[in-house]
Amino acid sequence: MEQTRGRAEFRAAAQTLAAAALFGAATPIAKGLLASIGPLSLAGILYLGAAASVLPAVLRQRPPSVTLLRHNAARLAGVIFLGGVLAPALLLAGLSFARAASVSLWLSLEPLATVLLAWLFFKEDLRGRAWLSAGLVLVASLLLAWPGGSQLGLAALLVALACLCWGLDNNLTSLIDALTPAQTTLIKGAIAGSTNLFAGCLIIGDAPAYRMVGLALLVGALCYGLSLVLYIGSAQQLGAARSQLLFSTAPFWGATLAWTFLAEPVLPVQIASGAMMFVALWILRGERHEHRHSHAAVEHVHWHRHDDGHHDHAHEVPPPAAGHSHVHAHEAKTHAHAHRPDLHHRHDH
């Protein structure tokens, strides 16, 4: 069982890093799109692209339970408004005033916001290696905000506010247990994207250049849609704080593209901060948390396997060994094993 969990955690970590690379690539690409599309309209188109990318998968999935949806309604509303409407609009507004590499690296504040909120308000247990890793991410983020590393001002404030909104979004998303990652992405992308596009076109009068809309939809499909599906699946298994510490590599993917394709200067403080974040991830890799704990009876939906000690419900047809996702119920249970703060392990100590 421990070996199974280890493989599942490795797969979740790999998903998070892939999501980080995709999301990080969005910033330098969006910088180029801002020349033809205003920030609010671009935020809307990117999320509509994300929604469109997962629609085929959602059409093949079972509709969500009304009861579970009602239980998750407040979380889903927070995810849509904070992470889908406010955060991308703030980010792209900041991007319009600053270099893509600087904005990419300022996004390192998002993991810090996620970790602190997870510990303060969402019952994620952090100790030892996790705190040391989070501390290194904090120092790296402060280095990036130093005047020698980037220009401070309105742009940095807007990006910091976006990171705070996404920090709340990440914690709420990791707790949504009524929807598959694709369903969450579809609802978030469709509602938030339509809201921002409507506001950008009709309220601000910022209609996009139509020749660039297709490219923006493609960027949204890959860098927001696929990235979000991968991230949600991993956050449900690792918890918001640990998945975001892995996701903290996203700014450096974006900065690397900005350095390579936009010919933006490489600053020593940026390199130092990147090295510090990778050390933080290496420290987090060796974390282990185990104790006797109890689970209340619950019904929810998420990706799972049947050899992990938690999922022993019956199927008429044997489930795939690689795992699957559907609505299922758990009976109350007390046991001890190594675990992360996933959907099954949010408890007080």
ABEGO torsion letter per residue (X at the ends): XAAAAAAAAAAAAAAAAAAAAAAAAAAAAAAAAAAABBAAAAAAAAAAAAAAAAAAAAAABBBBBAAAAAAAAAAAAAAAAAAAAAAAAAAAAAAAABBAAAAAAAAAAAAAAAAAAAAAAAGBBBBEAAAAAAAAAAAAAAAAABAAABBBEAAAAAAAAAAAAAAAAAAAAAABAABBAAAAAAAAAAAAAAAAAAAAAAAAGBBBBAAAAAAAAAAAAAAAAAAAAAAAAAAAAAEAAAAAAAAAAAAAAAAAAAAAAAGBBBBAAAAAAAAAAAAAAAAAAABBBBBBBBBBBBBBBBBBBAAAGABABBBABBBBAAEBBBBBBBBBBBBBBBBBBBAABBBBX
